[in-house]
Amino acid sequence: MGRVARCLLILVLAAAPGFARQHRITWGKWLPVKWFVGPTDDKVQPMNVRVLYVDGHVKDFTTGQPYDVTDQLFVVRRAYRLNDQLPEDANKVPHWKWQRGGWLLVDRGSGRVSQLKLPEFDPFYSVASWYRDYVAYCGVSDDAEKVYAVVTQLGRKKPILRQDLGAASNSETPDSECPAPTWQRSPTRVTFQPRSGKPVNFTITSRPGQ
């Protein structure tokens, strides 16, 4: 095979979908940090965080284990540092406090990391449970008065399920409105266990995902 032919073959292979370069997704070491909770941030919860790298570049901090949605996409819980400094503080050095955030969607093919917008997901109270490209959790209303059973699907702006579960407890304990919902297949069904009340089951109609 001549030189020109080899160059043409390389160009054709590079243009093929399966030949596209995968981005390198790596993780840093786990770091134990203090997560301050409560009305006056006087209670400490232990939390482990680690850095998410894409091609050697820091993209974000994460906590917990990732979940593979497809062979290309995965989700992971975000963690971040918030500056607790007041304008009148004499010490102008930022006072960082760790917080738990929402969820990140990571595309291995493009290397893109984006924050998911989960309706009424509360970083303090909500515990997400993933199945396929669905996520179920107990959401909290903006006024913190109501708890809802929420199921949403990646790629959709509106939840496919939003059911009132009653009044919110406004407890000072993280993840206390309800534990992670449980899934079953054939048919696809999810069960919520409210803090006060009986388990509630919902059947989810299959819809095309991503």
N, C-alpha and C positions, 0 to 999 in steps of 0.2 A: 504494500500500500504506500502510495506516494505521500509526500509531506502535505500537499494541499488536501488530499483526501482525508488524512488523519485530522487535520484542523477542522474540516467540515463535519467529521464525525463527532468531535468534541463539542462543537457548537450545537449540533442536533441533540446530543445527550444532555447538555446543560439546559436546553430549553424544555426538555421533557419534565412533566410534573413530578415524577418520582425521583428526579435527580436534584431537586431543589435542596439547598443546604439547610440543615436543621440548626437552629440557634442553640447555643450551649447554655442550659439551665443548670445552675449549681446553687448550693446552700452554704451558708457560713456555719460556724459552730454555735451550738445552743448556748445562750447566755441567760442566767437567772437574773430577773429584775423584780423590782417592787411595783405592784399595781395598787395605788391608793384609791380606796372606795369609801362610800358613806357620804352623808351630807356635808361634812367638813373635811373630807379626805383624811380621816384619822385612823382608818382601818387599812391594814396592809394585806393584800392577797399575793401569793407568789405567782409569777408568770415566767415562762421560758420563751425567749424570742430568738430569731435568727435572721440573717440577711438573705434576701433573694437576689441572686446575681443572674444577669443575662449577658452572655459573652464577656464575662469578667467585670461588668459594670453593675454597681449597686442600683437596684430598682426600688426596693422597699424592705421594711421589716415585716416579719410574719410570726404567727404563733399557731401552734397546733399542726396537725398533719394535713398535707394536701389531699385532694380527692380528684381522681382522673375521671373527667366527664367523657372524653373520647381519647383516641391515641394522640390527638393534637392539642386538646384543651384540658386544662386542669384548673381547679379553684383552690384557694387557700385563704385562711383568715389573716387579716392585716393587723399589725400593731404599729403604734407611732408614739412619738414623744411630743407632748404639749407644753408650751412655755407658760408657767404659772406665775410669772412675774407681774406685779402691779406697776402702773406708771409712777407711783410715788415711792416705790421701794428705793432705798438708798443704794443698795447693791444692784448695779445694772447688769450683772451677769445673769443670763437666762436661767430660770429655775425649771428644769425639765422634769416632767412627770409622765410616766408611761401610761398609755391608754390602749384599750382594745377597740379595734375598729370593725368595719364590715368585712366584705369578702372581695378578693381580687380574682380576676379571670386572666389566665396566662395562656398565650398561644405559642406553642413550641415552634410552629412553622414561621410565623412572622416575628417572633420575639416580643410581641406587644403585651404589656401588662396594663390592665384597665380595672377601675373600681366598679363593682357591680352595684346597681341601684335596686335594692330589694325593698319593696313597699312595706313601710311600717316596721322594718327590722330595727330592733333596739340593740346597740352594741353591748349594753349592760345586761339586759334580761333575755334576749333572744338566743336560742340554741338551734343552729341549723342542722337539718338532716337531709343528705343528698341521696338521690336515686336517679340514675340515668342523667338527664339534663333538668330534672325537677329538684326543687329545694322546698322543704317544709319547715315551718318554724312558728312560734307564737309571737305575733307582732303586737306592738303597743301603740295606741293612738297618740297623736301629737300632744294632747292635753294630759296624757298619762292616766286617763280614767278607764279605758277599755282595753281588753285583751282580745286578739283575733287569731283564729286559725288561718294561716296563710300558706298557700302553695303557689309558687310561681315557676315559670319555665324560662330557661335562658333564651334570649332573643325576643321575648315578649315584654311589652311595656307594662301591661296590666296583669295582676294576679289572676290565675285561673280558678282560685278558691279564696274566699275571704268570708269567714264565718265568725260571728260574735260569740265569744266564750265567756263573757261576763266582765265583772269589774276587776281592775288591776289591783294588786296588793300593795304596790309601791314599797316592797321590802328593800332592806339595805343589803340583801344577799344576791350576788350575781346569779344569773340563770335560774331564778326562783319562780318565774311565772308558770313555767311548765318544762319538763325534761324534753330531750330531743324526741320528736315524733318518730314513730316506727313505721316502716314500709313493708309491703308484701306485693308479690307479683301474681299475675294471672288470677283474677284481675288486679290491676294496679290499684292498691288501696293504702291509705295512710291513716294512722291512729294518733290522736292528740290526747294527752292526759292533763287537763287543766289543774291548777293548784288546788282549787276547790270545785269538785264536781266529778262526774263519771267520765270514763273514756268516750271519745267521740270518733266515729269512723267515717271516712269519706272515700268514695270510689272515684278515681281520676280517669277521665276518658282520654285515651291515647291520642296525641296530636303530633304532627310532624315537628321534629326539633331542628337543631342546627345541622 
